[in-house]
Structures are given as structure tokens and as C-alpha cells.
Amino acid sequence: MKFVTSEQMRAVDRYAIERVGIPAVALMENAGRAIAEEVLALCRGRREGRLPEHPGETIRERQAGAYGLDRDHVDPGPCLDGGAGEAAPLRDSGQPPLPAEHWLILVGKGNNGGDGLVCARHLADAGVQVSLLYAEEPERLGGEALLQHAIAAALGLPGETYTPGAVAAARSRGVTGIVDALLGTGAKGAPRGAYASLIREANESRLPIVAADIPSGLDADTGAVHDPCIQARITVCLALLKAGLTQYPGARAAGDVVVRYIGIPRALPPGIAAEAGVLLAESSLRGELGVDPARRREADGHKGTYGHVLLAAGSLTMSGAGLLAAKAALRAGSGLVTWALPEALLPHVLGAVPELMLAPAGGEAGAWNAAASSELLRLLEARDVLAVGPGLGRFPGEDGFLRAVWEGAPRPLVVDADALNILAAANGLSAWRHRDAATILTPHPGEMARLAGLSTAEVQRDRIGLARRFAIQHGVTLVLKGARTVVAAPDGRVFVNVTGHPGMATGGSGDVLTGLIAGLLAQGLDAVQAAAFGVYLHGQAGERAAAARRGNPASLLAGDIIEAL
């Protein structure tokens, strides 16, 4: 599934309207109907006891044809075409009417408000009572939104202009839900005036809120949440997923995100198609990256077929980090894994994982030293990929050690944990020579902040944009870890992962990811393939471990993730 920024979405809209010739009013009609369909689905779920007490934070795509045909898709597929003729009313879909439902439609002055007005009309046709609440005098609406206001007025849909307390008053009249059609993707900064008041009142009502395209108050590009911001039960994202809905805290404010086709051609303009981000799923791994999610093995394969990982990791107080990374590299499918570690640690880890090969490469006191780099480079001559960093620690001569590895390693390199901190302390990547071989950096937000010279809060404020700029500038593949991990390629491509579980927030989880990515690299995947597939598999394993192995996700350990790979 593709995702776009607000500017990219505007370009797609212009292309559809001006180049393809699809009338803007037709797109608005489709958008409003899609929102109404999702409202009706929520109403029926509530009536049948299928509406969960708390919203999820999922992203899916649902496509509906002109005659109410619909089906759920995790990933894009062919559009269901209802054929020629007018769309059937929603009340004729075979479902019983919903006379007890009364929805309040919050209407802004832009196209988002127009979508809400179309939604209100379709809800009324389906037998739902609707009330319109305009943020501003309806006469201030523009373009197609003003046309939709005129249609609503001609049909006698009840409406009023906002005054303080209007939402509470509507609830006292039996309103059962709210459609947020106040601010669209073009809005910038925190909502003000009547818009801010309406958002606060809507949230305070505790009624389920369905947001049109994006919750009002949420930054469509970054996922930043302004004060105030709608807290939606469902967000009906129109045409294409918006980048801000893929990242926290925006993902939490959006609730369940449903992406709905509204008639804009799926064949995006070439420039937009190349720049749009991709949500990781099995279809995008195959289609966008050429990866086989099944990880099939050749019938005549042997251990040499699947590569050899060299791991430089672990120190006296953090030997477990190296052990986790090494074991994960094996579970990734790498044919062989050699763990290089300080010589004093060898007696303590012998036999811990019988499948591992061990190689002394550090100081005698259980710590690394500058001289270890030459031994690593010698070992790498007979191996396919080097991963460095988990549990490495900080030590005298660390800058020279890492620089020698950075400049001397002719194979793909994965850099994590303390190796990233050493890199940041040595003036960051700008002061380091560009590597010819592939390089993957796997920072968590704190490490990313040190690499980029920013605060952690600044990193989290625009994860996608920062990751893309950093990867392009430094010619690396960047894995910015955290909920909804971002993978950015040096050519500007960006991927966001939605697999995973909150229980994975535990020490060692990142070490597992490092080993997993290194293991995939050793099997012949390129850096972007290995990074994207690695975070996807890592998240899937975390989900399985949380579901099958532990009664409470707080009990999940990094080792559980490895066992679920």
C-alpha cells in the first residue's frame, strides 16, 4: 500500500481532475459515500455487539463497488467495478435500517466539509438521522463544498452554525456519533477559534468519531498531534494513505484507519509513484522489493548457499547482546554465523548456542580495543557480511577501531547500538568517508538524535522526513526503530512497517533485529531488501510471541522473539 504527503496528494488530485478529466464533484461524491459506508458499518457493528470498547490502531484498505459490493484488503488489489448506472442507495444494500442512530456531522469550510455534507446525505438516505453543525457560516464554504451545502439545504437536512456548547446540546438530543469533516490535509498548525472549540467538545462527548480523511488537528505529513486534535474511533482515509497516519502519535489519534478508493486512478503520475512511501506487507515485499516472504529454500542448497555472517558484539557486562544477535542471524536462515568477541568472554559463552562459531578478536579484559579491527577485517575475508555494535561497549581507541572497520570492510556492514554512538561521537557521518559496499544503520530514536545532532523529540516529530533526508545525504540504508519502524533507502524510497507488538519494548529486541538483518544480507538480499524484510519479520515474530508464549505482553523477552521467527 502506498502512502503520500499532503503535497503529493494535492498533485494527485490535480492530475485526476485536470489531466484525466474526472470532475471534482464526482470525487467528492465518492468520498462522502465512502465515509457514510464506514459509519453504517460502525453502526451495525455496535448494534450487533461487535464494536470494541477501545479502537485499534490498524491500517487496512477496503474497496467498494457502486452497488455496495465490498471486501477487505490488507493490500491494494483490483478495484471492484459496479458497472454503469447510478449507485444504489445504501439503504438498499440488504441491511435493515438504523432508526436509532443519530449522527452529528461537523462541517468545515473546505473540501473536507464538502465530503461531510455528501456523507450526511447518504446517511439520511440509509435511514439515519443526521444533523449538520457548521464551524463557520455556511455561506463561507467554497467550491464544491458550497454546492453540497445547497443540496443539503434543498433536501431539508437540519443544520446550524456552531455556538459554544453545541455538541453537548446535540448529545442531549440523542446524537449517537460524530463525523469529523472539519479540517483536511491542507490544514497547517494547531486548530483555532471555532474549529478548536468543536474538536474539544467532540472529544469530550465520548461519542465514537469517524474522521473524514484525517483527524482534524493531525499533521498529515509527520503524524504530529496538535492541541487540540480529534481522537477518532475510525479514520476513513480517501484515495491514498497519508504519511502522518502511519506514525505515532497520529496513529493513535486516528484509531482504525480504512483507506477507501474514490475514483482516482491507481496508476499514479510517474513522479508521485516514485516518491510515494510504501507500507510493508507481503504484497509490497514481493511487488516493490522482489522479496519472497516465504523464505523458500532450494532443494539442493547447503550451508554455503545461505551465506556467512560475521558479528562483532558483546563485552563483559553485555555479552547477552551479542548472543541474541548471533542467534537471530542463524534463525534468519544464514548458513553460518561467526561471533567475534573479546577473548576473556569465550569461556563464558562456549556451547551457549552450539551452532555458532566463536572467534577471539578483542582485548583480554573482556573489552574491545583498537587493535581488534585488523582481526575483524581478516575474518571478514572469508565471510559475506559484518554486523557490529550490539553490546560492544565504549573503550579507549574506539574511534580508530570503528573507522578502520568502516573504511576497510569490503562487504556489507550493519551498524547498531554502541557502534552508532561511537560514530556520532566522532562528528557523525559527515566526517566519515563514503563506503562503496552497502551500509545499514539501525538506530533507535535516541541514537538517531545523536547521529543527526537533534533532540529525541525532534527526531520523533518527523520520523519519515528525517529518515529519508539522512539516508539520501549519507548514502546509507537507515532503519529508524520504534513503533512503526521507518526504513529509508539512499535513493529516497521509504518503507514503514506496521507489524509488531508493544511487548517488544524490552532490552535486546534491537539486537535481535540486527542479527536478523545481517542474516538476510548474507543470503544475498540487498541492503534495502534485508532491512525492510528484517523489520517486517521481526515485528511478525513479536506478534506471534506475544500471542502464543506469554499471558501478558509485559513478560515478553527478546529471546521469545527469536524463538518465534
C-alpha positions as CSV (number, residue, x, y, z in Angstrom):
1,M,0.0,0.0,0.0
2,K,1.4,3.4,-1.0
3,F,1.3,6.5,1.3
4,V,1.8,10.1,0.4
5,T,2.4,13.5,1.8
6,S,-0.2,16.2,1.7
7,E,1.6,18.0,-1.2
8,Q,1.8,14.7,-3.1
9,M,-1.9,14.2,-2.5
10,R,-2.7,17.6,-3.9
11,A,-0.6,16.8,-7.0
12,V,-2.6,13.5,-7.4
13,D,-5.9,15.4,-7.1
14,R,-4.8,18.0,-9.7
15,Y,-3.7,15.2,-12.1
16,A,-7.0,13.4,-11.7
17,I,-9.1,16.5,-12.2
18,E,-7.1,18.5,-14.7
19,R,-5.2,15.8,-16.8
20,V,-7.5,12.8,-16.6
21,G,-10.7,14.9,-16.5
22,I,-12.5,13.4,-13.5
23,P,-14.9,16.1,-12.2
24,A,-14.0,17.3,-8.7
25,V,-17.7,17.0,-7.7
26,A,-17.6,13.3,-8.7
27,L,-14.6,12.6,-6.4
28,M,-16.3,14.4,-3.6
29,E,-19.5,12.3,-4.1
30,N,-17.4,9.1,-4.0
31,A,-15.6,10.3,-0.9
32,G,-18.7,11.2,1.0
33,R,-20.4,7.9,0.1
34,A,-17.3,6.0,1.3
35,I,-17.4,7.8,4.7
36,A,-21.1,7.1,5.0
37,E,-20.5,3.4,4.3
38,E,-17.9,3.2,7.1
39,V,-20.3,5.0,9.5
40,L,-23.0,2.5,8.7
41,A,-20.6,-0.4,9.2
42,L,-19.7,1.0,12.6
43,C,-23.4,1.4,13.5
44,R,-24.2,-2.2,12.5
45,G,-21.2,-3.4,14.4
46,R,-22.4,-1.6,17.5
47,R,-25.9,-2.9,17.2
48,E,-24.6,-6.5,16.8
49,G,-22.2,-6.1,19.8
50,R,-19.1,-6.2,17.5
51,L,-17.8,-2.7,18.3
52,P,-14.8,-3.0,20.7
53,E,-14.7,-0.8,23.7
54,H,-11.4,0.8,22.6
55,P,-10.4,1.5,19.0
56,G,-7.4,-0.3,17.4
57,E,-4.6,1.3,15.6
58,T,-4.7,-0.7,12.4
59,I,-4.4,0.2,8.7
60,R,-6.3,-1.6,6.0
61,E,-7.8,-0.9,2.6
62,R,-11.4,-1.5,1.8
63,Q,-12.7,-1.2,-1.7
64,A,-16.4,-0.9,-2.6
65,G,-18.1,-1.0,-5.9
66,A,-21.0,1.1,-7.0
67,Y,-23.6,-1.3,-5.8
68,G,-22.4,-1.9,-2.3
69,L,-20.1,-4.7,-3.2
70,D,-17.2,-4.6,-0.7
71,R,-14.4,-6.7,0.6
72,D,-11.5,-6.0,2.9
73,H,-7.9,-5.9,1.7
74,V,-4.7,-5.7,3.7
75,D,-3.0,-4.5,0.5
76,P,-4.2,-2.9,-2.8
77,G,-5.9,-5.1,-5.3
78,P,-8.1,-4.6,-8.3
79,C,-10.9,-2.2,-7.9
80,L,-14.4,-3.7,-7.8
81,D,-16.3,-2.1,-10.6
82,G,-20.1,-1.9,-10.1
83,G,-20.7,-1.2,-13.8
84,A,-22.6,1.5,-15.5
85,G,-25.6,3.3,-14.0
86,E,-26.3,5.2,-10.8
87,A,-25.1,3.9,-7.4
88,A,-27.8,2.1,-5.4
89,P,-28.8,3.8,-2.1
90,L,-27.1,2.5,0.9
91,R,-30.4,1.5,2.5
92,D,-31.0,-0.9,-0.4
93,S,-27.9,-3.0,0.5
94,G,-29.9,-5.7,2.2
95,Q,-29.2,-4.4,5.7
96,P,-32.0,-3.4,8.0
97,P,-32.4,0.4,8.7
98,L,-30.9,2.0,11.7
99,P,-33.6,4.3,13.0
100,A,-32.0,4.7,16.5
101,E,-28.8,6.2,15.1
102,H,-28.4,10.0,15.0
103,W,-25.1,11.4,13.7
104,L,-23.7,14.9,14.0
105,I,-21.7,16.0,11.0
106,L,-19.1,18.7,11.9
107,V,-18.6,20.7,8.7
108,G,-15.5,22.8,7.9
109,K,-15.4,25.4,5.1
110,G,-13.1,23.4,2.7
111,N,-13.4,20.3,0.7
112,N,-13.3,18.2,3.8
113,G,-16.5,19.8,4.8
114,G,-18.0,19.0,1.4
115,D,-17.1,15.4,1.9
116,G,-19.0,15.5,5.2
117,L,-22.1,17.0,3.6
118,V,-22.2,14.2,1.0
119,C,-21.8,11.7,3.8
120,A,-24.7,13.3,5.6
121,R,-26.9,12.9,2.6
122,H,-26.1,9.3,2.1
123,L,-26.6,8.6,5.8
124,A,-30.0,10.2,5.6
125,D,-30.9,8.1,2.6
126,A,-29.9,5.0,4.6
127,G,-32.4,5.9,7.4
128,V,-30.0,7.5,9.8
129,Q,-31.0,10.8,11.4
130,V,-28.4,13.5,10.7
131,S,-27.7,17.0,12.0
132,L,-25.2,19.4,10.4
133,L,-23.0,21.6,12.6
134,Y,-21.0,24.2,10.6
135,A,-17.8,25.6,12.0
136,E,-18.5,28.9,10.1
137,E,-21.4,30.4,8.4
138,P,-22.3,28.1,5.5
139,E,-22.1,31.0,3.0
140,R,-18.3,30.9,3.6
141,L,-17.9,27.4,2.1
142,G,-16.1,27.4,-1.2
143,G,-16.2,25.4,-4.5
144,E,-17.8,22.0,-4.4
145,A,-18.4,22.3,-0.7
146,L,-20.8,25.2,-1.2
147,L,-22.6,23.2,-3.9
148,Q,-23.0,20.3,-1.4
149,H,-24.4,22.8,1.2
150,A,-27.0,23.9,-1.3
151,I,-28.0,20.3,-2.0
152,A,-28.3,19.6,1.8
153,A,-30.4,22.7,2.3
154,A,-32.7,21.7,-0.6
155,L,-33.1,18.3,0.9
156,G,-34.0,19.9,4.3
157,L,-31.1,18.4,6.2
158,P,-31.2,20.2,9.6
159,G,-28.1,22.4,10.3
160,E,-26.8,25.2,12.4
161,T,-23.7,27.3,12.8
162,Y,-21.5,26.5,15.8
163,T,-22.0,28.2,19.1
164,P,-20.3,27.1,22.4
165,G,-21.9,24.0,23.9
166,A,-23.4,22.9,20.6
167,V,-22.0,19.4,20.7
168,A,-23.2,18.8,24.3
169,A,-26.6,20.1,23.3
170,A,-26.7,17.7,20.3
171,R,-25.8,14.8,22.5
172,S,-28.7,15.7,24.9
173,R,-31.0,15.4,21.8
174,G,-29.8,11.8,21.3
175,V,-26.8,12.1,18.9
176,T,-25.0,8.7,18.8
177,G,-21.9,9.5,16.8
178,I,-19.9,12.3,15.2
179,V,-18.4,12.7,11.7
180,D,-15.3,15.0,11.8
181,A,-15.2,16.8,8.5
182,L,-13.6,20.0,9.8
183,L,-10.0,20.2,8.6
184,G,-8.3,18.2,5.8
185,T,-4.8,17.5,4.8
186,G,-4.1,21.2,3.7
187,A,-4.5,22.5,7.3
188,K,-1.3,23.6,9.0
189,G,-0.6,24.3,12.6
190,A,-3.0,24.0,15.6
191,P,-6.7,24.5,15.0
192,R,-8.0,27.8,16.2
193,G,-11.3,29.5,17.0
194,A,-14.5,27.6,16.4
195,Y,-12.5,24.7,15.0
196,A,-10.6,24.2,18.2
197,S,-13.7,24.5,20.3
198,L,-15.6,22.0,18.1
199,I,-12.7,19.5,18.4
200,R,-12.5,19.8,22.2
201,E,-16.3,19.4,22.5
202,A,-16.3,16.4,20.2
203,N,-13.6,14.6,22.2
204,E,-15.3,15.5,25.5
205,S,-18.6,14.0,24.3
206,R,-17.1,10.5,24.4
207,L,-19.1,9.6,21.3
208,P,-17.5,7.5,18.6
209,I,-15.9,9.8,16.0
210,V,-15.4,8.9,12.4
211,A,-12.8,11.2,10.8
212,A,-13.0,12.2,7.1
213,D,-9.6,11.6,5.5
214,I,-7.6,12.6,8.6
215,P,-8.5,13.6,12.1
216,S,-8.7,17.4,12.4
217,G,-5.6,18.7,14.2
218,L,-3.3,15.9,13.0
219,D,-0.3,16.8,10.8
220,A,-0.9,14.8,7.6
221,D,2.9,14.5,6.8
222,T,4.5,13.8,10.2
223,G,1.8,12.3,12.4
224,A,2.3,15.1,15.0
225,V,-0.8,15.9,17.0
226,H,-1.7,19.5,17.6
227,D,-3.7,20.8,20.6
228,P,-6.5,20.1,20.1
229,C,-6.8,17.0,17.8
230,I,-9.7,14.8,17.1
231,Q,-9.4,11.3,18.8
232,A,-11.1,9.2,16.2
233,R,-12.6,5.7,16.5
234,I,-12.2,5.3,12.7
235,T,-10.4,7.4,10.1
236,V,-11.7,7.0,6.6
237,C,-8.6,7.9,4.5
238,L,-9.6,8.9,1.0
239,A,-7.8,7.7,-2.2
240,L,-4.3,7.2,-0.7
241,L,-3.0,6.6,2.8
242,K,-1.5,9.8,4.3
243,A,2.0,9.6,5.7
244,G,1.0,11.1,9.1
245,L,-1.4,8.2,9.7
246,T,1.5,5.7,9.7
247,Q,3.4,7.3,12.6
248,Y,2.7,7.8,16.3
249,P,1.2,9.8,18.0
250,G,-1.0,10.4,14.9
251,A,-1.7,6.6,14.5
252,R,-3.3,6.6,18.0
253,A,-5.4,9.7,17.3
254,A,-6.7,8.1,14.0
255,G,-7.8,4.8,15.6
256,D,-8.6,2.2,12.9
257,V,-7.6,3.6,9.5
258,V,-9.6,2.4,6.5
259,V,-8.3,3.5,3.1
260,R,-11.1,3.9,0.5
261,Y,-10.9,4.1,-3.2
262,I,-12.8,7.2,-4.6
263,G,-12.1,7.0,-8.3
264,I,-8.7,8.5,-8.6
265,P,-6.7,6.2,-10.9
266,R,-4.4,3.8,-9.2
267,A,-1.8,4.4,-11.8
268,L,-0.2,7.4,-10.1
269,P,1.7,10.1,-12.0
270,P,5.3,8.9,-12.5
271,G,6.8,11.5,-10.2
272,I,4.4,10.7,-7.4
273,A,4.7,7.0,-7.9
274,A,8.4,7.1,-7.4
275,E,8.3,9.4,-4.4
276,A,5.4,7.8,-2.5
277,G,6.2,5.7,0.5
278,V,5.2,2.1,0.9
279,L,3.6,0.3,3.8
280,L,5.3,-3.1,4.3
281,A,3.1,-6.2,3.7
282,E,3.6,-9.4,1.9
283,S,2.4,-7.9,-1.4
284,S,4.7,-4.9,-1.2
285,L,7.6,-7.1,-0.2
286,R,7.0,-9.1,-3.4
287,G,6.0,-6.3,-5.7
288,E,8.1,-3.3,-4.6
289,L,11.2,-5.2,-3.3
290,G,11.2,-8.5,-5.0
291,V,11.4,-10.4,-1.8
292,D,9.9,-13.9,-1.2
293,P,8.2,-13.6,2.2
294,A,8.0,-17.4,2.4
295,R,11.9,-17.7,2.6
296,R,11.8,-20.8,0.5
297,R,15.0,-23.0,0.4
298,E,16.5,-24.6,-2.6
299,A,16.2,-28.4,-2.7
300,D,19.9,-28.7,-3.4
301,G,21.0,-25.9,-1.1
302,H,23.7,-26.3,1.6
303,K,25.1,-24.1,4.4
304,G,27.4,-22.3,1.9
305,T,24.4,-21.4,-0.2
306,Y,22.9,-19.2,2.5
307,G,25.9,-17.1,3.5
308,H,28.2,-16.5,6.4
309,V,27.6,-13.7,8.9
310,L,30.5,-12.2,11.0
311,L,29.2,-10.5,14.2
312,A,31.4,-8.2,16.3
313,A,29.5,-7.8,19.5
314,G,29.4,-8.2,23.3
315,S,31.6,-7.2,26.2
316,L,32.0,-8.3,29.7
317,T,28.8,-6.7,31.0
318,M,26.8,-7.0,27.8
319,S,27.6,-10.4,26.4
320,G,23.9,-11.3,26.1
321,A,23.5,-8.7,23.3
322,G,26.0,-10.5,21.1
323,L,24.4,-13.8,21.9
324,L,20.9,-12.6,20.9
325,A,22.2,-11.0,17.7
326,A,24.2,-14.2,16.7
327,K,21.3,-16.5,17.4
328,A,18.9,-14.2,15.4
329,A,21.3,-14.3,12.4
330,L,21.0,-18.1,12.5
331,R,17.2,-18.0,12.8
332,A,17.1,-15.6,9.8
333,G,18.4,-18.5,7.8
334,S,22.1,-17.7,7.4
335,G,24.1,-20.9,6.7
336,L,26.9,-20.0,9.1
337,V,27.5,-17.4,11.8
338,T,30.8,-16.4,13.4
339,W,30.6,-14.4,16.6
340,A,33.8,-12.4,17.2
341,L,34.2,-11.2,20.8
342,P,36.8,-10.3,23.4
343,E,38.9,-13.4,24.3
344,A,38.1,-13.2,28.0
345,L,34.4,-13.9,27.2
346,L,35.0,-17.1,25.3
347,P,34.8,-19.5,28.3
348,H,31.5,-17.9,29.4
349,V,29.7,-18.5,26.1
350,L,31.1,-21.7,24.9
351,G,28.3,-24.1,24.0
352,A,25.5,-21.5,24.7
353,V,24.5,-21.8,21.1
354,P,26.2,-24.9,19.6
355,E,25.6,-23.9,16.1
356,L,27.7,-20.7,16.4
357,M,31.4,-20.4,15.6
358,L,33.4,-18.2,18.0
359,A,36.4,-16.1,17.2
360,P,38.5,-14.1,19.8
361,A,39.0,-10.6,18.5
362,G,39.1,-8.2,21.4
363,G,41.1,-7.4,24.5
364,E,42.0,-9.8,27.3
365,A,39.9,-7.9,29.9
366,G,36.6,-8.6,28.3
367,A,36.5,-5.3,26.4
368,W,37.3,-4.4,22.8
369,N,40.3,-2.4,21.8
370,A,41.6,-0.5,18.7
371,A,43.8,-3.4,17.6
372,A,40.7,-5.7,17.2
373,S,39.8,-4.1,13.9
374,S,42.6,-5.8,12.0
375,E,41.5,-9.2,13.2
376,L,37.9,-8.4,12.2
377,L,38.9,-7.5,8.7
378,R,41.0,-10.7,8.4
379,L,38.0,-12.8,9.5
380,L,35.7,-10.9,7.1
381,E,37.8,-12.0,4.1
382,A,36.0,-15.4,4.3
383,R,32.6,-14.1,5.2
384,D,29.8,-12.3,3.5
385,V,28.6,-9.5,5.9
386,L,29.7,-7.8,9.1
387,A,27.4,-6.6,11.8
388,V,29.0,-4.5,14.6
389,G,27.7,-2.9,17.7
390,P,25.4,-4.9,20.0
391,G,26.9,-4.9,23.5
392,L,30.1,-3.5,22.1
393,G,30.6,-1.0,24.9
394,R,32.8,2.1,24.8
395,F,36.5,1.8,25.1
396,P,39.8,3.6,24.5
397,G,40.7,3.8,20.8
398,E,37.0,3.2,19.8
399,D,37.1,5.9,17.1
400,G,40.1,4.3,15.4
401,F,38.6,0.8,15.7
402,L,35.3,1.8,14.0
403,R,36.9,4.0,11.4
404,A,39.3,1.1,10.4
405,V,36.3,-1.3,10.1
406,W,34.2,1.4,8.3
407,E,36.8,2.1,5.7
408,G,38.4,-1.3,5.4
409,A,35.3,-3.6,5.2
410,P,34.7,-4.6,1.6
411,R,31.4,-6.4,2.5
412,P,28.0,-5.1,3.5
413,L,28.1,-3.6,7.0
414,V,25.3,-3.4,9.7
415,V,26.0,-0.8,12.4
416,D,24.0,-0.8,15.6
417,A,24.0,0.2,19.3
418,D,27.3,1.4,20.7
419,A,28.9,1.4,17.2
420,L,26.3,4.1,16.3
421,N,27.2,6.1,19.4
422,I,30.9,5.9,18.5
423,L,30.0,7.1,15.0
424,A,28.0,10.0,16.5
425,A,30.8,11.0,18.9
426,A,33.2,11.2,16.0
427,N,31.4,14.1,14.4
428,G,28.8,11.8,12.7
429,L,28.8,10.5,9.1
430,S,29.7,13.9,7.6
431,A,33.3,13.4,8.7
432,W,33.5,9.8,7.5
433,R,34.4,8.5,4.1
434,H,31.6,7.2,1.8
435,R,31.6,3.4,1.7
436,D,31.4,1.6,-1.6
437,A,29.8,-1.5,0.0
438,A,26.2,-1.4,1.3
439,T,25.8,0.1,4.8
440,I,22.8,-0.3,7.1
441,L,22.4,1.8,10.2
442,T,19.8,0.7,12.8
443,P,19.3,3.5,15.4
444,H,16.6,3.8,17.9
445,P,15.3,7.4,18.3
446,G,17.9,8.4,21.0
447,E,20.8,7.1,18.8
448,M,19.3,8.8,15.8
449,A,19.2,12.1,17.7
450,R,22.9,11.8,18.4
451,L,23.7,10.9,14.8
452,A,21.6,13.9,13.5
453,G,22.6,16.4,16.1
454,L,18.9,16.8,17.2
455,S,16.9,16.1,20.3
456,T,14.9,12.9,20.5
457,A,11.7,14.9,20.4
458,E,12.8,16.5,17.2
459,V,13.5,13.0,15.7
460,Q,10.1,11.8,16.7
461,R,8.4,14.8,15.3
462,D,9.1,13.9,11.7
463,R,10.4,10.3,11.5
464,I,9.7,9.7,7.9
465,G,11.1,13.0,6.6
466,L,14.2,12.9,8.7
467,A,15.0,9.2,7.8
468,R,14.6,10.0,4.1
469,R,16.8,13.1,4.2
470,F,19.5,11.3,6.3
471,A,19.6,8.2,4.0
472,I,19.9,10.3,0.9
473,Q,22.5,12.7,2.3
474,H,24.8,9.9,3.6
475,G,24.2,7.2,1.1
476,V,23.1,4.6,3.7
477,T,20.1,2.5,4.4
478,L,18.5,3.7,7.6
479,V,16.3,1.7,9.9
480,L,14.8,4.2,12.4
481,K,13.4,1.8,15.0
482,G,10.4,2.2,17.2
483,A,6.7,1.7,16.8
484,R,6.1,1.9,13.0
485,T,9.8,1.5,12.1
486,V,10.9,3.5,9.1
487,V,13.3,2.1,6.5
488,A,14.8,4.7,4.2
489,A,16.9,3.9,1.2
490,P,19.7,6.1,-0.2
491,D,17.7,6.6,-3.4
492,G,14.8,8.2,-1.5
493,R,12.5,5.3,-1.1
494,V,10.8,4.9,2.2
495,F,9.0,2.0,3.8
496,V,7.0,1.9,7.0
497,N,6.5,-1.3,9.0
498,V,3.2,-2.0,10.8
499,T,3.9,-5.4,12.2
500,G,4.9,-5.6,15.8
501,H,3.6,-5.6,19.4
502,P,4.1,-3.3,22.4
503,G,5.6,-6.2,24.3
504,M,8.6,-5.9,22.1
505,A,9.7,-2.8,24.1
506,T,12.3,-4.8,26.0
507,G,16.0,-4.9,26.2
508,G,17.7,-7.0,23.5
509,S,14.9,-6.6,20.9
510,G,17.1,-4.3,18.8
511,D,20.0,-6.8,19.0
512,V,17.7,-9.5,17.6
513,L,16.8,-7.2,14.7
514,T,20.5,-6.5,13.9
515,G,21.2,-10.3,13.7
516,L,18.1,-10.8,11.6
517,I,19.0,-8.1,9.1
518,A,22.6,-9.4,8.9
519,G,21.4,-13.0,8.3
520,L,19.2,-11.8,5.4
521,L,22.0,-9.8,3.9
522,A,24.3,-12.9,4.0
523,Q,21.7,-14.8,1.9
524,G,22.0,-12.4,-0.9
525,L,19.4,-9.7,-0.3
526,D,20.5,-6.2,-1.0
527,A,20.6,-3.6,1.9
528,V,17.1,-2.2,1.4
529,Q,15.5,-5.7,0.9
530,A,17.2,-7.0,4.0
531,A,16.4,-4.0,6.2
532,A,12.7,-3.9,5.1
533,F,12.2,-7.7,5.3
534,G,14.0,-7.8,8.5
535,V,11.9,-5.3,10.4
536,Y,8.7,-7.0,8.9
537,L,9.8,-10.5,10.1
538,H,10.9,-9.0,13.5
539,G,7.5,-7.5,14.0
540,Q,5.7,-10.6,13.0
541,A,7.7,-12.7,15.3
542,G,7.0,-10.3,18.2
543,E,3.2,-10.6,17.5
544,R,3.4,-14.4,17.5
545,A,5.5,-14.4,20.7
546,A,3.1,-12.1,22.5
547,A,0.1,-14.1,21.4
548,A,1.3,-17.6,21.9
549,R,4.0,-17.6,24.5
550,R,3.1,-15.1,27.2
551,G,-0.1,-14.4,29.1
552,N,0.9,-10.7,29.4
553,P,2.9,-8.8,26.8
554,A,4.9,-7.2,29.6
555,S,6.5,-10.6,30.2
556,L,7.9,-10.8,26.6
557,L,11.6,-11.3,26.3
558,A,13.9,-10.7,23.3
559,G,14.6,-14.4,23.3
560,D,10.9,-15.1,22.8
561,I,11.1,-13.1,19.5
562,I,13.9,-15.3,18.2
563,E,12.0,-18.5,19.0
564,A,9.0,-17.1,17.1
565,L,11.0,-16.3,13.9
